[in-house]
């Protein structure tokens, strides 16, 4: 059974940084999504199994970096220059075809970790 477990969320001031981690023992295209209060879940970033190709939502390009350490079965999301609009529950997801950015493309999901950015 595939399990995804996120960690690293928390409270940070605007302009600050956080790094999310996801323990993910699955060799597929993987990514991060987020869901803010009252909004639908949205794609944030995706990465191939090799780590050679990455995808980002326009809203996070230049600020967030997705990476993975396959030896540790861990997916990361480095978030810099955080804004209050980045406040959301962040989800790790896996099991999609390469380049998939739609929620329904991903088969496996973590439980989510809260990120709150104060102004």
N, C-alpha and C positions, 0 to 999 in steps of 0.2 A: 504494500500500500504506500502510495506516494504521500509524503507529508511535507508541508512548507511551514516554517516557523520564523516569523519576523521578530526583530528586536532593534532597539536603538532609537525609538521614538522618544519624544519628550517636549518640554517647553523651552523655547529659545526666543531671544529678542530679534527683531527685524535686523537684517544684515549679518546675522550669525550663520553658523553651519551645524549640520548634523550628518551622521552617516548611519544609514539603515543597513541591516544585514538580514539575510534570509538563508536559513539552512535548507538546502534543496537538493536532495539526492535523486536528480532526474536529469538526463542528458538531452535536453531539448532547448529550443528557443524559449527564452524566459523574459519576464519583464516586471515592471512596477506600474500599478494603477493607484489612483487616489479618489476618495469620495468626500467632498465637503458637505457640511450640513445643508440639507434641502436641495442638493444637486445630484446628478447622476454620476456614477463612477466613470472616470476618464483615464485614458492611457497616458502614462508619463514617459516611460522609456522601455526599450527592449534590446536584447542582446542575443547573438547567436551562441551556440554551444562552445565554439572555439574562442569566442570573445572578439572575433575579428571585425564584426559588423554590428553597429549600434544604431538605434533609432530613438528620436526624441520628439516629444510634443513641442510645438513652437514656444509655448509659454515657459518652458524650462531650459531651452537651448542656451548654452553658454554659462549656465549656473549649476546644472545637475550633471553628474557623470555616473553612468551605469558601468559596472565591471563584475567580473566573477573570478573566483579562485577554484578551479575544478578539483584541485588536490584536497581542498577543504570542503568541497560540496557547498560552497557559499556564494550567494549573489549579493552585491552591494549597490547602494545608491548613495553617492556623496552629494549632499545638497549644500550649496554655498549661496551667499547673498540672499538668504531667505526673506520672503515677504509675507505680510499677513494673509495675502491671498493663497499662500501655499498651505495654510491650515487645513488639515483633512486627516482622514484615516488612510494610511498607505498600505496597500496590499501587494504582496509578492504573488506572481502567477507564472505558470509553466505549462508545457504541453501543447504549444501552438506551432503552426508552421512558421517558417522564417518570414519575418516582415509583418506578421499578424499584429494588428493594433486594436482590433475590435475585442470587446469583452468576451463575446461568445467564441472567439478563436482559442481561448485558453481553457484547458481542461482541469487544471489543478490550481487551487487557491489557498493562501494562508489565511490566518484569522484577522490580520490587520494590526497595525500599530499606529497610535495617535501621534500626530505632529501638530503642535500648536505654536504659532509665531505671533508674538506680541508686538504691538506697534510702539 
